[in-house]
Amino acid sequence: MTNRPTWRWRTFPVLAAFVFGVLVASFIDRPDSDFAVGVRIVAVIAASACAAHIFVVYVIAPRRTRNGNGAGASDEAAFEDELVYDDPQRPTKDG
């Protein structure tokens, strides 16, 4: 028996391919029922979400990491050190 690849169907590229395929098919063959119009509306909304995801991943995220304040980086000036200590005047839970 040959080794077959393990497909990951619940990923963004599969969703985007399906959504854009449905959208193109709905433009080629005009929908004639209410259900088909609803599918086209859902496909337009999903295609917009896919386009926004692509824009964020390839345009916004590289700019954030280039500026140094992307994911995982911290802006040292935004934080200040605080000394946290128990106040002897304040009662504790134990009484």
C-alpha positions in Angstrom: 0.0 0.0 0.0 1.4 3.4 -0.9 1.6 6.3 1.5 -1.0 8.9 0.9 -0.8 12.5 2.0 -2.9 13.6 5.0 -5.2 16.3 3.7 -6.1 19.2 6.0 -9.5 20.2 4.7 -10.3 22.8 7.3 -7.7 25.3 6.3 -7.8 28.8 4.8 -6.6 27.8 1.3 -9.3 25.2 0.9 -12.0 27.7 2.2 -10.7 30.4 -0.1 -10.7 28.1 -3.2 -14.2 26.9 -2.5 -15.6 30.4 -1.9 -14.0 31.9 -4.9 -15.1 28.9 -7.0 -18.7 29.3 -5.9 -18.4 33.1 -6.6 -17.1 32.6 -10.1 -19.7 29.9 -10.8 -22.5 32.2 -9.7 -21.2 35.0 -12.0 -21.0 32.6 -15.0 -24.4 31.1 -14.5 -26.9 33.6 -13.0 -28.8 32.4 -10.0 -32.5 31.8 -10.8 -33.8 30.8 -7.4 -33.9 32.4 -4.0 -31.6 29.8 -2.6 -29.0 30.4 -5.3 -29.1 34.1 -4.6 -28.6 33.4 -0.9 -25.6 31.2 -1.8 -24.2 34.1 -3.9 -24.6 36.6 -1.1 -22.9 34.2 1.4 -20.1 33.7 -1.2 -19.6 37.4 -1.6 -19.4 37.9 2.2 -17.0 35.0 2.6 -14.8 36.2 -0.3 -14.6 39.6 1.4 -13.5 37.9 4.6 -10.9 35.9 2.6 -9.6 39.1 0.9 -9.4 40.8 4.2 -7.4 37.9 5.7 -5.0 37.9 2.8 -4.6 41.7 3.1 -3.8 41.5 6.8 -1.4 38.6 6.5 0.6 40.0 3.6 0.3 43.8 4.1 -0.4 44.7 7.7 1.5 42.0 9.5 4.9 42.6 7.7 4.6 46.3 8.4 4.1 45.6 12.1 7.1 43.3 12.3 9.2 45.7 10.2 8.4 48.5 12.7 9.4 46.3 15.6 6.0 46.1 17.4 4.6 43.0 15.9 3.6 39.8 17.6 6.1 38.8 20.2 7.8 42.1 20.4 7.4 44.5 23.3 7.7 48.2 23.5 9.8 48.9 26.5 8.7 52.5 26.8 5.0 51.5 27.1 5.7 49.6 30.4 7.0 50.8 33.7 8.4 48.8 36.5 6.3 48.7 39.7 7.2 47.4 43.1 4.4 45.2 44.4 4.5 44.5 48.2 2.1 43.7 50.9 0.8 46.7 52.8 1.1 46.1 56.6 -1.8 48.4 57.2 -4.2 46.5 55.0 -6.0 43.4 56.5 -5.5 40.1 54.8 -8.0 37.4 54.1 -6.9 35.5 57.1 -7.8 38.3 59.4 
